[in-house]
Amino acid sequence: MNGFALALLVGIALLAVVFLWKNQAARKKSTVSKAEEQAQRPALPPEQEPPQAVEAPAVAPVPEESAATVITPELPSLEMTVAPTSDTTAAVAEPTPTEPPAAVEPITEDQERGEAAEPLAIVEHDRLAEETEPVLAAATEGEQEAINEQKVVAAAESASPSAAPFPEEGEGRAESPASGQLQTEVMDFAIPDLVAEPKASEEPPPLVRLSLEAYASRLNALEERQRAALAQAIEQQDDKRRDQLQRELVIMNDKLALLADSYVDEMACYQQILDALVRLRHENGEPELTAAIDQLQVGEPAAAEAYLAHLSGQSHPLAAQAAHFSGQLAECRVDLQQAMERYRLAVAKEPGNPRHLQSAGRTARCLYKYKEAVPWLESFVQLSKESSATDPLALALAQRELAYTYVLSGQYQKAGPLYKESMTSLAKQLGQDHVEMAVSWRQIGEYQETLGEYDKAVALYKKALDILEKKRGREHPALTGILAKLAALCMELEMEKQAVPLYERLVRIQEKTLRPTHPQLVISLNNLAESYRLQGQYAEAEACYRKSLAINEAVHGKEHPSVAAILQELAKLCTNQRKSEEAQHYQQRAAAIFQQSVEAAEKQQGKEALTLEL
């Protein structure tokens, strides 16, 4: 009996041991399964996620397969969230065969939360990146016009690449990390400056300081001197000098009409040359540069131009760049002949430099020297095509330069295909309504007008005008050129009714932008008066001629032949309006002035004949 009872007790004990062992094994298995399920479950929704160390969105989602450091550049020091480098289920250690089952330690609840929370950083950044995409797209659309404007400026630089005008010292630019390289250390982060801060011993870079008012005053004074020189050339019958001054005055009038744009362009040119001179002085320590630099800082480029012109004639490695810079300064003061000589020298020294070729070609075109302009601009376009660094927009602008030169030089068959290729690219890069498209339509309008296709020319001029009105406004100074072109063609086609509002707008713009006594305003007033007269609006025509008469008398004096010409027109208008007394007065005055001019010319011829006899 005792043996039976003992055996029964042993059996019960064994059953209890087996039951306890199975129960413990089941709990261990449940714990492991729970950890695996927790590690593999999807990320919590955003509102259930634990707080993140980084609040600002990352620029791009971090790859899961590599350790990623999320950094917000706007802050000087940030905490970092590091994604795990291995699969989350590997955090649970598998028991080795030699270990007893009891050696397996259960995974704590804190460990489960930590392993499940780590991937949330990636999910959060992915979500924020997706949310910022439409915002960035909207900003891009809103800024596209400004970007297109910058494209044109960048394209002009890209089309004429040149090495730094003068060698630079190492300027200590901070190195940025290689793209794709990820930071994995906790550190204070600051964005490196593109240009190193100047050392305490270094002087800040000098800047050109010239006000718009001072620039306008100087430009007007220069224009008046050129007109006086033109009058002298006409009096002395110096045809060559007269033609040159007339071409320069056309450019001068354009600069005055677009005064603000001219000011910005010229100050940028001065600043570029000033920076180059400062670097050259730093390299070579030439004391004579100090005076040129000091004067250029206040907007007086004469000393800098003289130094650069001298350097361009030396056997110096920077002679070609110096020639180009001195040519730019001559062009700023609208001395095209001097600029042409220096650009020609720059091309001779560096015939493969696109920048020299472009400047020389454009200046030669302004001087009607097409035999030089065409090959230079052809080389410019060819180099732009061959260069892998040339932007498509820059190439299109270069092609348009050449096409326009073909038109002016009479090579019409070459101009058409080149214009088509250029404008296709411009429309693709900038859009149909960009101001550069208006420039192209105007040039092609001139091309059609030269071919005698007047209706096509009118349509193209109107298309250019429409774009400029949308982009610049109806009375912006940039419209003066196209208004004058279109109005003159309408007058030639006997479309006076269309010409009148164009001339009226042109006069309003010039009265706001030009000085009250500017001769270009006189020309526009005379054209408006003639369009009024042909329309039978005699009173309006008379008012315009009276304004023109007052300007001519103030500029040339009351006995000048130009005054007599306007007096004759006033006499005709008064006759049409049956104002016989006023008409007679104007006619008598005009006749007296013409008589004085004839007598003065005869005296001058008599003096010349006497000189020849002696």
Secondary structure as the mmCIF struct_conf table of DSSP 4:
data_model
#
loop_
_struct_conf.conf_type_id
_struct_conf.id
_struct_conf.beg_label_comp_id
_struct_conf.beg_label_asym_id
_struct_conf.beg_label_seq_id
_struct_conf.end_label_comp_id
_struct_conf.end_label_asym_id
_struct_conf.end_label_seq_id
HELX_RH_AL_P HELX_RH_AL_P1 ASN A 2 GLN A 40
BEND BEND1 ARG A 41 ARG A 41
HELX_LH_PP_P HELX_LH_PP_P1 PRO A 42 PRO A 45
HELX_RH_3T_P HELX_RH_3T_P1 PRO A 46 GLN A 48
BEND BEND2 GLU A 49 GLU A 49
HELX_LH_PP_P HELX_LH_PP_P2 PRO A 50 GLN A 52
BEND BEND3 ALA A 53 ALA A 53
BEND BEND4 ALA A 56 ALA A 56
HELX_LH_PP_P HELX_LH_PP_P3 PRO A 57 ALA A 58
BEND BEND5 VAL A 59 ALA A 60
HELX_LH_PP_P HELX_LH_PP_P4 PRO A 61 PRO A 63
TURN_TY1_P TURN_TY1_P1 GLU A 64 GLU A 65
BEND BEND6 SER A 66 SER A 66
STRN STRN1 THR A 69 THR A 69
TURN_TY1_P TURN_TY1_P2 PRO A 73 GLU A 74
BEND BEND7 LEU A 75 PRO A 76
STRN STRN2 SER A 77 SER A 77
STRN STRN3 VAL A 82 VAL A 82
BEND BEND8 THR A 85 SER A 86
HELX_RH_3T_P HELX_RH_3T_P2 THR A 88 ALA A 91
BEND BEND9 VAL A 92 VAL A 92
HELX_LH_PP_P HELX_LH_PP_P5 ALA A 93 THR A 96
TURN_TY1_P TURN_TY1_P3 PRO A 97 THR A 98
BEND BEND10 GLU A 99 GLU A 99
HELX_RH_3T_P HELX_RH_3T_P3 PRO A 101 ALA A 103
HELX_LH_PP_P HELX_LH_PP_P6 VAL A 104 THR A 108
HELX_RH_AL_P HELX_RH_AL_P2 GLU A 109 ALA A 117
TURN_TY1_P TURN_TY1_P4 GLU A 118 PRO A 119
HELX_RH_AL_P HELX_RH_AL_P3 LEU A 120 GLY A 142
TURN_TY1_P TURN_TY1_P5 GLU A 143 GLU A 143
HELX_RH_AL_P HELX_RH_AL_P4 GLN A 144 ALA A 159
BEND BEND11 SER A 160 SER A 160
BEND BEND12 PRO A 165 PHE A 166
HELX_LH_PP_P HELX_LH_PP_P7 ARG A 173 ALA A 178
TURN_TY1_P TURN_TY1_P6 SER A 179 GLY A 180
BEND BEND13 GLU A 185 GLU A 185
STRN STRN4 ASP A 188 ASP A 188
HELX_LH_PP_P HELX_LH_PP_P8 ILE A 191 ASP A 193
BEND BEND14 LEU A 194 VAL A 195
HELX_LH_PP_P HELX_LH_PP_P9 ALA A 196 LYS A 199
TURN_TY1_P TURN_TY1_P7 ALA A 200 SER A 201
BEND BEND15 GLU A 202 GLU A 202
HELX_LH_PP_P HELX_LH_PP_P10 GLU A 203 PRO A 206
HELX_RH_AL_P HELX_RH_AL_P5 LEU A 212 GLU A 235
TURN_TY1_P TURN_TY1_P8 GLN A 236 GLN A 237
HELX_RH_AL_P HELX_RH_AL_P6 ASP A 239 ALA A 257
TURN_TY1_P TURN_TY1_P9 LEU A 258 LEU A 258
HELX_RH_AL_P HELX_RH_AL_P7 LEU A 259 ASN A 284
TURN_TY1_P TURN_TY1_P10 PRO A 287 GLU A 288
HELX_RH_AL_P HELX_RH_AL_P8 LEU A 289 GLN A 297
TURN_TY1_P TURN_TY1_P11 VAL A 298 GLY A 299
HELX_RH_AL_P HELX_RH_AL_P9 ALA A 302 SER A 312
TURN_TY1_P TURN_TY1_P12 GLY A 313 GLY A 313
BEND BEND16 GLN A 314 SER A 315
TURN_TY1_P TURN_TY1_P13 PRO A 317 LEU A 318
HELX_RH_AL_P HELX_RH_AL_P10 ALA A 319 CYS A 332
TURN_TY1_P TURN_TY1_P14 ARG A 333 VAL A 334
HELX_RH_AL_P HELX_RH_AL_P11 LEU A 336 LYS A 349
TURN_TY1_P TURN_TY1_P15 PRO A 351 GLY A 352
HELX_RH_AL_P HELX_RH_AL_P12 PRO A 354 CYS A 366
TURN_TY1_P TURN_TY1_P16 LEU A 367 TYR A 368
HELX_RH_AL_P HELX_RH_AL_P13 TYR A 370 GLU A 386
TURN_TY1_P TURN_TY1_P17 SER A 388 ALA A 389
HELX_RH_AL_P HELX_RH_AL_P14 PRO A 392 LEU A 408
TURN_TY1_P TURN_TY1_P18 SER A 409 GLY A 410
HELX_RH_AL_P HELX_RH_AL_P15 TYR A 412 LEU A 430
TURN_TY1_P TURN_TY1_P19 GLN A 432 ASP A 433
BEND BEND17 HIS A 434 HIS A 434
HELX_RH_AL_P HELX_RH_AL_P16 VAL A 435 THR A 450
TURN_TY1_P TURN_TY1_P20 LEU A 451 GLY A 452
HELX_RH_AL_P HELX_RH_AL_P17 TYR A 454 ARG A 472
TURN_TY1_P TURN_TY1_P21 ARG A 474 GLU A 475
HELX_RH_3T_P HELX_RH_3T_P4 PRO A 477 LEU A 479
HELX_RH_AL_P HELX_RH_AL_P18 THR A 480 GLU A 492
TURN_TY1_P TURN_TY1_P22 LEU A 493 GLU A 494
HELX_RH_AL_P HELX_RH_AL_P19 GLU A 496 THR A 513
BEND BEND18 LEU A 514 LEU A 514
TURN_TY1_P TURN_TY1_P23 PRO A 516 THR A 517
HELX_RH_AL_P HELX_RH_AL_P20 PRO A 519 LEU A 534
TURN_TY1_P TURN_TY1_P24 GLN A 535 GLY A 536
HELX_RH_AL_P HELX_RH_AL_P21 TYR A 538 HIS A 556
TURN_TY1_P TURN_TY1_P25 LYS A 558 GLU A 559
BEND BEND19 HIS A 560 HIS A 560
HELX_RH_AL_P HELX_RH_AL_P22 PRO A 561 ASN A 576
TURN_TY1_P TURN_TY1_P26 GLN A 577 ARG A 578
HELX_RH_AL_P HELX_RH_AL_P23 SER A 580 GLU A 613
#
